[in-house]
């Protein structure tokens, strides 16, 4: 479905991504793990052209795109096939939950407003927010705002949803409600690439776990193998650190 080859990205002299290769099949849930600054978010943003990669190619539905030289039509094609769920929700504060979901449908995809509202209401219902469609972001909890963000992502019926640490800005009590929605989407066969520090989600929901550090993918594999028998020493060190922190916090 989606394949990345040789993706590289630098900011000035700081090399963020180095020759990253990734294959995603339909129905995959890819959990990308790694320390801060390892390139995880930049990789997602390069897929969706929120950042322009310096090198590399993307194959999406048999269409090959040169990432640094993508045409406007190619960027539009990728954005129609993918959706992005942001860490900090990125909702319009002056628009209701329903308006936040329909904005991209009406103005980005040129869907008639009446049809867009029908799609938006169904998407909000799917994430348990049907009764909050007329609420503004300031009237919603962080978890509710993120659920609106997920509704916005699924409303466009994308082939792939990109999640950038969707629970990291939430209070601990609200994390579960967002993860439960993501788990439901995975069970329905939604293809997802998820940058996360939620180890339980990666272990129980993901079809593949990936560890990034220093702008490269150091290790990837089926979650059980990945967590029980990691091969790379840096992966072992990271997992020990994260699991110890979780135990200490509890």
C-alpha positions as semicolon CSV with decimal commas, in nm:
position;residue;x (nm);y (nm);z (nm)
1;X;0,000;0,000;0,000
2;X;0,266;0,250;0,107
3;X;0,641;0,217;0,075
4;X;0,916;0,464;0,163
5;X;1,270;0,426;0,029
6;X;1,583;0,621;0,119
7;X;1,407;0,905;0,299
8;X;1,640;1,174;0,431
9;X;1,576;1,509;0,594
10;X;1,804;1,772;0,749
11;X;1,742;2,104;0,917
12;X;2,055;2,301;0,845
13;X;2,346;2,082;0,951
14;X;2,124;1,869;1,175
15;X;2,045;1,541;0,998
16;X;1,706;1,424;1,125
17;X;1,634;1,129;0,893
18;X;1,894;0,908;0,727
19;X;1,801;0,659;0,457
20;X;1,472;0,550;0,615
21;X;1,288;0,260;0,449
22;X;0,940;0,149;0,549
23;X;0,674;-0,081;0,405
24;X;0,311;-0,057;0,516
25;X;0,049;-0,309;0,402
26;X;-0,326;-0,256;0,410
27;X;-0,457;-0,312;0,763
28;X;-0,117;-0,268;0,926
29;X;-0,088;-0,082;1,255
30;X;0,272;0,036;1,272
31;X;0,389;0,158;1,614
32;X;0,697;0,381;1,590
33;X;0,891;0,405;1,916
34;X;1,204;0,592;2,010
35;X;1,350;0,873;2,219
36;X;1,276;1,240;2,160
37;X;1,465;1,375;1,862
38;X;1,495;1,040;1,691
39;X;1,307;1,155;1,380
40;X;0,971;0,988;1,443
41;X;0,751;1,294;1,398
42;X;0,958;1,425;1,108
43;X;0,905;1,095;0,928
44;X;0,527;1,126;0,963
45;X;0,535;1,487;0,849
46;X;0,740;1,394;0,543
47;X;0,483;1,130;0,447
48;X;0,205;1,390;0,454
49;X;0,422;1,670;0,304
50;X;0,396;1,884;0,616
51;X;0,775;1,871;0,576
52;X;0,954;1,821;0,246
53;X;1,211;1,543;0,253
54;X;1,553;1,616;0,104
55;X;1,567;1,275;-0,059
56;X;1,371;0,956;-0,100
57;X;1,070;0,812;-0,278
58;X;0,720;0,711;-0,180
59;X;0,509;0,449;-0,353
60;X;0,139;0,485;-0,278
61;X;-0,115;0,276;-0,469
62;X;0,143;0,196;-0,741
63;X;0,216;0,566;-0,787
64;X;0,583;0,654;-0,735
65;X;0,655;1,002;-0,599
66;X;0,995;1,167;-0,566
67;X;0,957;1,330;-0,225
68;X;1,186;1,633;-0,275
69;X;1,034;1,715;-0,614
70;X;0,670;1,622;-0,566
71;X;0,426;1,810;-0,787
72;X;0,125;1,988;-0,637
73;X;-0,101;1,722;-0,788
74;X;0,106;1,449;-0,619
75;X;0,093;1,625;-0,282
76;X;-0,285;1,660;-0,320
77;X;-0,310;1,289;-0,409
78;X;-0,116;1,184;-0,097
79;X;-0,319;1,414;0,127
80;X;-0,642;1,268;-0,010
81;X;-0,516;0,920;0,076
82;X;-0,380;1,004;0,422
83;X;-0,497;1,189;0,733
84;X;-0,296;1,333;1,023
85;X;-0,387;1,330;1,392
86;X;-0,177;1,588;1,574
87;X;-0,027;1,573;1,921
88;X;-0,192;1,899;2,026
89;X;-0,528;1,848;1,848
90;X;-0,489;2,149;1,607
91;X;-0,857;2,235;1,622
92;X;-0,998;2,573;1,520
93;X;-1,097;2,740;1,846
94;X;-1,368;2,950;1,681
95;X;-1,543;2,651;1,523
96;X;-1,761;2,380;1,672
97;X;-1,663;2,015;1,680
98;X;-1,875;1,948;1,371
99;X;-1,730;2,248;1,188
100;X;-1,378;2,130;1,269
101;X;-1,458;1,796;1,108
102;X;-1,634;1,937;0,801
103;X;-1,394;2,225;0,724
104;X;-1,150;2,011;0,527
105;X;-1,428;1,824;0,350
106;X;-1,597;2,141;0,229
107;X;-1,298;2,358;0,143
108;X;-1,030;2,097;0,078
109;X;-1,228;1,825;-0,098
110;X;-1,509;2,045;-0,233
111;X;-1,780;1,825;-0,083
112;X;-2,121;2,001;-0,060
113;X;-2,187;2,136;0,289
114;X;-2,497;1,921;0,345
115;X;-2,312;1,602;0,255
116;X;-2,009;1,708;0,459
117;X;-2,226;1,759;0,767
118;X;-2,374;1,410;0,728
119;X;-2,024;1,263;0,702
120;X;-1,906;1,474;0,995
121;X;-2,190;1,365;1,223
122;X;-2,124;0,999;1,145
123;X;-1,753;1,047;1,219
124;X;-1,829;1,218;1,551
125;X;-2,073;0,941;1,640
126;X;-1,802;0,684;1,570
127;X;-1,570;0,843;1,828
128;X;-1,846;0,893;2,085
129;X;-1,881;1,268;2,032
130;X;-2,222;1,292;1,862
131;X;-2,368;1,477;2,162
132;X;-2,086;1,735;2,152
133;X;-2,110;1,833;1,785
134;X;-2,208;2,193;1,868
135;X;-1,946;2,239;2,140
136;X;-1,638;2,453;2,089
137;X;-1,289;2,324;2,177
138;X;-1,281;2,535;2,494
139;X;-1,588;2,346;2,615
140;X;-1,424;2,006;2,565
141;X;-1,169;1,810;2,764
142;X;-0,835;1,723;2,608
143;X;-0,953;1,369;2,540
144;X;-1,270;1,496;2,376
145;X;-1,072;1,738;2,161
146;X;-0,845;1,458;2,046
147;X;-1,148;1,246;1,962
148;X;-1,270;1,532;1,744
149;X;-0,927;1,529;1,582
150;X;-0,965;1,158;1,510
151;X;-1,316;1,216;1,373
152;X;-1,170;1,479;1,140
153;X;-0,911;1,226;1,026
154;X;-1,154;0,943;0,953
155;X;-1,414;1,170;0,789
156;X;-1,205;1,186;0,472
157;X;-1,205;0,803;0,449
158;X;-0,824;0,789;0,414
159;X;-0,621;0,483;0,323
160;X;-0,374;0,558;0,603
161;X;-0,406;0,759;0,924
162;X;-0,088;0,908;1,070
163;X;-0,094;0,959;1,450
164;X;0,173;1,180;1,606
165;X;0,184;1,088;1,977
166;X;-0,194;1,137;2,005
167;X;-0,203;1,086;2,384
168;X;0,109;1,273;2,494
169;X;-0,075;1,601;2,565
170;X;-0,348;1,431;2,768
171;X;-0,390;1,388;3,141
172;X;-0,335;1,022;3,237
173;X;-0,705;0,971;3,311
174;X;-0,799;1,071;2,955
175;X;-0,549;0,855;2,766
176;X;-0,765;0,543;2,778
177;X;-1,060;0,699;2,597
178;X;-0,841;0,794;2,299
179;X;-0,658;0,460;2,289
180;X;-0,990;0,274;2,294
181;X;-1,100;0,462;1,981
182;X;-0,771;0,380;1,810
183;X;-0,802;0,015;1,909
184;X;-1,152;0,005;1,761
185;X;-1,023;0,154;1,434
186;X;-0,748;-0,109;1,424
187;X;-1,003;-0,387;1,477
188;X;-1,199;-0,249;1,181
189;X;-0,891;-0,283;0,961
190;X;-0,786;0,081;0,948
191;X;-0,426;0,121;0,835
192;X;-0,236;0,335;1,086
193;X;0,116;0,459;1,150
194;X;0,139;0,564;1,513
195;X;0,423;0,748;1,683
196;X;0,368;0,663;2,049
197;X;0,514;0,601;2,392
198;X;0,215;0,386;2,490
199;X;0,383;0,049;2,525
200;X;0,061;-0,140;2,600
201;X;-0,093;-0,014;2,276
202;X;0,216;-0,109;2,078
203;X;0,221;-0,456;2,233
204;X;-0,150;-0,539;2,208
205;X;-0,272;-0,353;1,899
206;X;0,020;-0,297;1,660
207;X;0,101;-0,546;1,386
208;X;0,459;-0,418;1,368
209;X;0,679;-0,226;1,614
210;X;0,961;-0,003;1,493
211;X;1,239;0,153;1,698
212;X;1,403;0,470;1,569
213;X;1,710;0,647;1,703
214;X;1,942;0,901;1,545
215;X;1,723;0,934;1,237
216;X;1,736;0,566;1,138
217;X;1,523;0,257;1,197
218;X;1,738;0,038;1,417
219;X;1,493;-0,245;1,465
220;X;1,150;-0,360;1,356
221;X;0,945;-0,669;1,408
222;X;0,630;-0,838;1,528
223;X;0,542;-0,682;1,866
224;X;0,580;-0,994;2,078
225;X;0,929;-1,063;1,945
226;X;1,017;-0,695;1,959
227;X;0,930;-0,655;2,326
228;X;1,032;-0,998;2,453
229;X;1,349;-1,051;2,250
230;X;1,479;-0,721;2,109
231;X;1,797;-0,771;1,908
232;X;1,963;-0,431;1,908
233;X;2,134;-0,318;2,228
234;X;1,996;0,036;2,190
235;X;1,642;-0,105;2,168
236;X;1,699;-0,305;2,485
237;X;1,826;0,005;2,663
238;X;1,526;0,212;2,550
239;X;1,271;-0,051;2,652
240;X;1,434;-0,099;2,994
241;X;1,422;0,276;3,048
242;X;1,058;0,314;2,943
243;X;0,930;0,009;3,129
244;X;1,120;0,109;3,445
245;X;0,971;0,459;3,424
246;X;0,622;0,315;3,387
247;X;0,672;0,085;3,686
248;X;0,815;0,368;3,895
249;X;0,525;0,598;3,805
250;X;0,268;0,337;3,901
